[in-house]
Amino acid sequence: MTLRRRSFLPLLLVTTALSHYACDDNGATPGVNAVGPSPLRPRAEFVNVARGDLVQPKFIDPILVSGGVCPTVPPLLAPFTVVFEGDGRSDRVFNQVHMQFVDHFGVLAGSMVMTHTQLATRFGSTTIPAFGTRVFPLSFPFGCVGAPTGLLTVVVFDVDGLGRETSRRTRVPIR
């Protein structure tokens, strides 16, 4: 009986060590059925395929508006483009955009919201195809309050076919 216990203990230790080593996934949390393939676990190539909006350029150089007189016509315009990439699953709709400028002193210099109706009037269609890219050129009028340099925050809202809304925030320096 003592002989069995002695031979079983090293086997148990080796099995435990190997099972721990086999389950170590470089710090990743194991998913459902981590040992083999599972239909519930997304394939690696789909994990990072998240559609996103990208505000271009990375820095905005403001444009002087001729005839710009505060408060009716702000003297500066910050042009940028919102670029959507399809998620490969379904079409989406560009639903809304919120823009807000804060100058480099921290003075809130204005905000603007474009609703779905305004976007549809301006661009005709606001559909973002599941496969491909859609570009929406926009601009933000400012310059009546605060300094002409600062940070423009752009929050983009889009909706999928089931009515689920997604929003993403991007901050772009205006120099």
Backbone bond lengths (Angstrom), bond angles and torsions (degrees), N, CA, C in turn:
res aa  C-N    CA-C-N  psi(-1)  N-CA   C-N-CA  omega(-1)  CA-C   N-CA-C  phi
1 M - - - 1.435 - - 1.531 111.10 -
2 T 1.319 117.48 -38.40 1.452 121.29 177.95 1.518 110.14 -65.65
3 L 1.298 117.45 -34.47 1.453 121.89 179.85 1.532 111.20 -64.18
4 R 1.316 116.19 -40.98 1.466 120.57 178.45 1.525 111.95 -63.68
5 R 1.321 116.98 -43.24 1.459 120.65 -179.45 1.517 111.01 -63.42
6 R 1.309 117.10 -40.20 1.459 120.43 -179.44 1.523 110.97 -66.96
7 S 1.304 119.77 -40.15 1.462 121.03 -179.94 1.522 111.56 -76.22
8 F 1.298 117.69 -25.57 1.454 121.28 -180.00 1.537 111.54 -76.89
9 L 1.312 118.27 -36.65 1.456 122.64 -177.45 1.530 112.39 -62.47
10 P 1.347 120.86 -48.30 1.471 118.99 176.62 1.524 112.49 -63.17
11 L 1.322 116.67 -36.82 1.460 120.15 178.02 1.526 110.47 -63.64
12 L 1.317 117.17 -41.30 1.460 121.98 178.22 1.530 110.90 -63.63
13 L 1.332 116.93 -42.61 1.457 120.78 179.53 1.527 111.69 -65.34
14 V 1.315 117.75 -43.18 1.459 121.56 178.76 1.520 110.24 -65.19
15 T 1.319 117.76 -43.35 1.469 121.73 179.47 1.526 110.38 -62.42
16 T 1.316 116.89 -43.31 1.468 120.58 179.37 1.531 110.90 -63.43
17 A 1.329 116.35 -44.50 1.465 120.11 179.99 1.520 111.15 -63.62
18 L 1.330 117.22 -43.85 1.459 120.48 179.96 1.518 111.83 -66.82
19 S 1.322 117.38 -39.17 1.466 118.91 179.88 1.520 110.64 -67.83
20 H 1.338 116.50 -34.92 1.466 118.99 176.56 1.526 110.35 -67.26
21 Y 1.313 117.22 -42.72 1.459 122.08 178.77 1.528 110.67 -64.32
22 A 1.306 117.48 -40.86 1.467 121.54 -179.05 1.513 111.68 -67.96
23 C 1.320 117.49 -29.88 1.463 120.50 -178.21 1.520 112.35 -87.59
24 D 1.335 116.87 -13.46 1.457 118.94 179.48 1.520 108.98 -70.75
25 D 1.331 116.67 120.65 1.460 122.25 -176.32 1.523 109.55 -115.53
26 N 1.328 116.02 45.30 1.466 121.74 -177.91 1.519 112.31 55.53
27 G 1.309 115.96 41.44 1.450 120.55 177.22 1.516 114.07 86.13
28 A 1.329 118.82 -3.81 1.459 120.94 -179.48 1.519 109.58 -77.25
29 T 1.301 115.53 146.80 1.446 120.45 176.51 1.514 108.56 -75.52
30 P 1.330 117.52 128.97 1.465 118.34 -178.93 1.519 110.81 -65.80
31 G 1.312 115.73 142.35 1.453 120.92 178.79 1.512 110.11 -95.03
32 V 1.314 116.01 -167.93 1.449 120.92 177.30 1.516 107.64 -65.46
33 N 1.319 116.97 129.48 1.463 122.85 177.69 1.526 110.55 56.32
34 A 1.346 116.31 62.18 1.458 121.34 -176.27 1.521 113.49 -68.95
35 V 1.338 117.61 -13.39 1.452 120.82 -177.40 1.521 111.93 -78.07
36 G 1.325 117.84 -38.84 1.457 120.84 -177.18 1.505 111.03 -137.00
37 P 1.318 117.00 -177.73 1.460 119.73 -179.01 1.521 111.29 -65.46
38 S 1.310 114.71 147.62 1.454 120.62 179.68 1.514 109.22 -139.70
39 P 1.317 117.81 135.79 1.459 118.90 177.95 1.524 112.35 -68.88
40 L 1.338 117.54 -16.16 1.458 120.57 -179.72 1.517 112.15 -84.12
41 R 1.302 117.48 -13.02 1.460 121.90 -177.70 1.522 109.01 -99.69
42 P 1.342 119.14 125.79 1.465 119.77 -178.43 1.520 111.04 -65.32
43 R 1.314 115.37 147.30 1.460 119.74 176.16 1.517 108.93 -70.23
44 A 1.311 115.98 152.82 1.469 121.70 -174.11 1.523 112.21 -57.17
45 E 1.342 119.03 -37.86 1.451 119.57 -176.11 1.523 113.26 -71.07
46 F 1.338 118.34 -12.93 1.453 120.39 179.22 1.518 113.08 -101.08
47 V 1.312 118.25 -7.48 1.454 120.35 -177.08 1.521 111.24 -64.40
48 N 1.316 118.41 -42.71 1.457 121.42 -175.60 1.521 113.79 -103.14
49 V 1.313 118.25 13.41 1.461 119.98 178.19 1.520 107.29 -87.43
50 A 1.309 115.76 73.29 1.457 120.55 177.91 1.511 107.34 -104.32
51 R 1.313 116.29 125.10 1.447 118.17 177.17 1.505 106.40 -69.18
52 G 1.261 114.77 152.02 1.447 117.71 -178.91 1.497 110.98 -151.47
53 D 1.296 114.62 165.63 1.447 118.36 172.87 1.503 106.51 -103.89
54 L 1.269 115.14 150.05 1.443 120.62 179.69 1.515 106.64 -136.27
55 V 1.297 114.77 123.82 1.457 119.04 177.43 1.517 106.53 -91.30
56 Q 1.317 115.02 124.70 1.460 120.72 178.91 1.514 108.77 -118.82
57 P 1.266 119.75 146.06 1.454 130.76 -0.15 1.525 110.91 -79.97
58 K 1.311 116.65 178.51 1.471 122.24 -179.64 1.530 111.23 -71.46
59 F 1.334 116.54 -27.95 1.461 123.35 175.34 1.521 107.12 -130.87
60 I 1.332 116.50 140.72 1.463 120.48 -179.53 1.518 109.21 -107.99
61 D 1.314 115.09 129.05 1.456 121.18 171.20 1.525 106.68 -98.30
62 P 1.336 118.30 116.94 1.461 119.95 -176.80 1.527 112.47 -67.04
63 I 1.316 114.84 152.65 1.461 122.70 178.87 1.526 107.53 -109.50
64 L 1.319 115.98 134.24 1.453 121.93 177.54 1.525 108.70 -76.34
65 V 1.324 116.97 127.93 1.459 122.59 -179.94 1.525 108.46 -90.23
66 S 1.319 116.72 120.81 1.466 118.52 178.86 1.525 108.58 -70.83
67 G 1.283 115.97 134.09 1.469 121.08 -178.55 1.515 112.53 80.46
68 G 1.310 117.37 8.17 1.459 120.73 178.81 1.512 111.61 -71.14
69 V 1.330 115.83 118.29 1.459 121.91 179.89 1.527 107.46 -132.98
70 C 1.334 115.42 122.30 1.469 119.86 180.00 1.517 109.98 -69.98
71 P 1.275 120.56 146.92 1.455 128.48 0.41 1.531 114.26 -94.19
72 T 1.331 118.13 -5.34 1.466 119.38 -174.41 1.522 113.71 -71.94
73 V 1.336 117.38 -43.60 1.468 121.50 179.08 1.528 107.97 -126.60
74 P 1.345 117.24 103.62 1.461 119.27 179.05 1.530 111.12 -57.93
75 P 1.331 117.96 142.36 1.459 121.51 -173.84 1.531 115.64 -76.35
76 L 1.328 118.51 -11.88 1.462 121.49 -178.62 1.525 111.73 -124.78
77 L 1.307 114.24 152.13 1.460 121.42 179.57 1.525 107.81 -133.42
78 A 1.329 116.52 130.74 1.472 121.99 177.99 1.529 108.04 -106.94
79 P 1.338 117.43 98.26 1.466 119.51 179.94 1.534 111.25 -82.03
80 F 1.330 116.10 139.97 1.455 121.67 176.45 1.522 108.60 -154.34
81 T 1.297 115.60 170.40 1.456 121.42 -179.02 1.519 109.09 -129.10
82 V 1.327 116.20 135.26 1.461 121.30 173.22 1.523 106.61 -99.66
83 V 1.332 115.82 123.40 1.464 121.40 -177.73 1.527 108.08 -114.28
84 F 1.312 116.30 121.13 1.465 121.66 176.29 1.516 109.13 -103.87
85 E 1.315 116.13 137.91 1.453 121.93 172.05 1.512 107.23 -111.38
86 G 1.333 116.90 133.82 1.455 121.18 -179.90 1.516 111.62 -62.02
87 D 1.333 116.33 151.84 1.459 120.66 -178.57 1.523 113.21 -91.83
88 G 1.330 117.05 -3.42 1.455 120.28 178.93 1.515 113.45 79.13
89 R 1.311 117.97 2.96 1.463 121.14 -179.02 1.519 113.00 -112.33
90 S 1.332 116.86 -48.84 1.465 119.29 -178.39 1.521 109.56 -157.47
91 D 1.330 115.01 159.93 1.457 119.69 174.75 1.526 108.54 -68.36
92 R 1.323 115.42 152.64 1.459 121.73 177.70 1.523 107.50 -130.16
93 V 1.312 116.55 171.57 1.458 122.05 179.96 1.522 109.13 -127.48
94 F 1.328 115.98 128.10 1.463 122.13 174.08 1.518 105.46 -70.38
95 N 1.325 116.98 112.08 1.455 121.44 -168.46 1.526 114.19 -98.59
96 Q 1.333 117.14 -38.36 1.458 120.08 -173.92 1.510 109.66 -164.50
97 V 1.321 117.17 157.45 1.455 121.79 172.58 1.526 108.53 -141.49
98 H 1.329 115.41 133.82 1.462 122.39 175.87 1.522 107.00 -113.13
99 M 1.322 116.54 134.62 1.460 121.47 179.50 1.521 108.63 -128.74
100 Q 1.324 115.75 138.33 1.464 119.69 178.86 1.525 108.84 -146.64
101 F 1.335 115.98 134.29 1.462 121.95 -179.20 1.517 110.03 -111.42
102 V 1.328 115.33 133.73 1.459 122.36 173.39 1.525 105.86 -125.79
103 D 1.343 116.07 125.49 1.467 117.57 -177.99 1.529 110.73 -74.27
104 H 1.320 116.71 174.19 1.463 120.34 -174.79 1.524 113.44 -69.25
105 F 1.338 118.49 -8.98 1.463 121.87 174.28 1.529 111.49 -91.80
106 G 1.333 116.79 -6.28 1.462 120.93 -178.85 1.518 114.00 94.57
107 V 1.335 116.85 7.84 1.466 120.81 -179.96 1.532 109.15 -80.90
108 L 1.324 115.37 123.91 1.457 120.83 176.89 1.519 107.74 -71.31
109 A 1.319 116.38 113.26 1.458 120.43 -170.55 1.519 113.38 -103.72
110 G 1.281 118.80 9.73 1.449 120.09 176.15 1.517 113.14 136.82
111 S 1.319 114.40 163.08 1.459 120.39 177.14 1.517 108.58 -147.43
112 M 1.322 114.98 162.63 1.460 120.52 -177.88 1.531 108.29 -152.25
113 V 1.316 116.42 140.03 1.462 122.23 176.64 1.524 107.79 -122.96
114 M 1.339 115.63 131.50 1.458 120.41 172.56 1.520 106.90 -112.16
115 T 1.315 116.22 118.91 1.457 122.16 -178.53 1.528 110.32 -80.47
116 H 1.312 115.10 172.49 1.467 119.72 178.56 1.524 111.02 -59.63
117 T 1.313 117.24 -40.61 1.463 121.12 179.58 1.525 110.95 -61.45
118 Q 1.320 117.26 -44.25 1.465 120.90 178.61 1.527 111.33 -65.14
119 L 1.334 116.97 -40.46 1.466 120.59 178.32 1.524 111.02 -65.93
120 A 1.343 116.34 -42.39 1.467 120.26 179.30 1.525 111.22 -65.75
121 T 1.323 117.93 -36.88 1.461 121.17 176.95 1.520 110.50 -65.28
122 R 1.307 116.42 -40.94 1.460 121.06 -177.49 1.531 113.10 -73.96
123 F 1.348 117.38 -41.17 1.456 120.80 -173.20 1.528 114.48 -108.16
124 G 1.317 117.92 -3.10 1.467 120.36 -177.75 1.512 110.89 80.53
125 S 1.296 117.21 -69.70 1.461 122.50 177.88 1.521 108.75 -119.59
126 T 1.318 116.10 141.62 1.460 120.46 176.79 1.526 110.81 -113.93
127 T 1.326 116.68 18.04 1.457 121.23 179.87 1.524 110.48 -73.30
128 I 1.327 114.78 135.34 1.458 122.32 176.19 1.522 105.82 -108.32
129 P 1.335 118.56 115.28 1.461 120.08 -176.50 1.534 111.83 -67.70
130 A 1.328 115.46 149.00 1.471 120.73 179.21 1.518 111.04 -61.05
131 F 1.331 116.13 -35.16 1.464 121.20 178.44 1.517 107.59 -119.76
132 G 1.297 116.64 120.72 1.457 119.99 179.83 1.506 111.37 123.97
133 T 1.315 114.35 -170.30 1.456 122.22 -175.56 1.515 109.18 -130.94
134 R 1.318 116.01 145.36 1.462 121.57 176.57 1.519 108.39 -130.31
135 V 1.329 116.48 134.97 1.458 122.70 -175.14 1.521 109.71 -117.14
136 F 1.337 116.17 134.34 1.462 122.25 178.78 1.537 108.90 -127.08
137 P 1.347 118.04 105.12 1.470 119.78 176.92 1.533 110.50 -77.31
138 L 1.316 116.36 128.77 1.466 122.50 -179.22 1.525 108.99 -132.64
139 S 1.312 115.48 170.57 1.466 120.13 174.48 1.521 108.75 -150.96
140 F 1.311 114.42 153.51 1.454 121.42 -179.05 1.525 109.29 -121.04
141 P 1.360 117.45 117.61 1.462 120.32 177.97 1.536 110.06 -80.20
142 F 1.329 116.67 136.17 1.461 120.26 179.38 1.523 109.52 -159.58
143 G 1.324 115.96 -179.23 1.455 120.67 174.74 1.512 115.10 116.43
144 C 1.316 118.19 0.19 1.463 119.37 179.76 1.526 112.24 -87.18
145 V 1.322 117.17 -22.86 1.460 121.98 -179.34 1.523 108.40 -129.81
146 G 1.321 116.39 135.09 1.458 120.41 174.89 1.519 113.46 79.57
147 A 1.325 114.19 -168.88 1.463 122.15 -178.33 1.526 110.33 -83.59
148 P 1.338 117.58 159.59 1.460 120.25 -179.09 1.530 114.70 -81.09
149 T 1.325 117.64 -2.40 1.462 119.85 177.42 1.522 109.12 -115.82
150 G 1.318 115.38 148.06 1.455 119.57 -178.67 1.510 111.55 167.69
151 L 1.317 115.26 -144.66 1.452 121.38 -174.07 1.529 110.36 -129.64
152 L 1.327 116.01 125.73 1.465 121.76 176.17 1.521 107.71 -99.58
153 T 1.327 116.49 121.66 1.460 121.82 176.09 1.512 107.97 -98.90
154 V 1.326 115.93 125.60 1.462 121.92 179.91 1.526 107.52 -118.72
155 V 1.331 116.21 120.98 1.461 121.68 176.92 1.524 107.59 -112.56
156 V 1.320 115.32 119.96 1.463 121.77 -175.83 1.528 108.93 -107.79
157 F 1.334 116.07 133.09 1.457 122.18 178.38 1.521 108.70 -116.33
158 D 1.324 116.53 133.25 1.457 120.29 173.15 1.523 108.44 -136.75
159 V 1.337 115.45 160.50 1.461 122.05 -173.86 1.516 109.41 -128.38
160 D 1.340 116.56 138.48 1.461 119.47 176.73 1.534 109.96 -88.85
161 G 1.315 117.21 -179.35 1.462 122.46 -176.86 1.517 114.25 -64.23
162 L 1.338 117.35 -19.20 1.464 121.16 179.11 1.530 112.55 -95.56
163 G 1.338 115.92 4.04 1.464 120.01 178.09 1.518 114.51 86.80
164 R 1.320 117.80 9.03 1.463 120.70 178.44 1.523 109.51 -81.69
165 E 1.322 115.71 125.53 1.457 121.35 -177.27 1.531 111.04 -94.46
166 T 1.312 115.49 140.13 1.457 122.54 176.11 1.520 107.70 -123.86
167 S 1.318 116.36 140.53 1.454 119.28 176.30 1.525 108.87 -130.53
168 R 1.322 114.57 146.47 1.456 121.67 177.19 1.514 108.84 -137.90
169 R 1.316 115.52 141.83 1.470 122.17 -176.55 1.521 109.08 -112.42
170 T 1.328 115.93 134.11 1.448 122.51 176.45 1.521 108.18 -131.21
171 R 1.317 115.98 138.22 1.470 120.90 177.27 1.527 107.96 -113.41
172 V 1.325 115.28 127.41 1.461 120.70 -177.59 1.538 108.54 -123.65
173 P 1.321 116.85 125.20 1.469 119.82 177.16 1.528 111.82 -69.69
174 I 1.320 115.97 137.98 1.468 122.29 172.57 1.518 105.46 -108.07
175 R 1.337 115.62 123.02 1.464 119.49 -175.35 1.511 112.78 -117.27
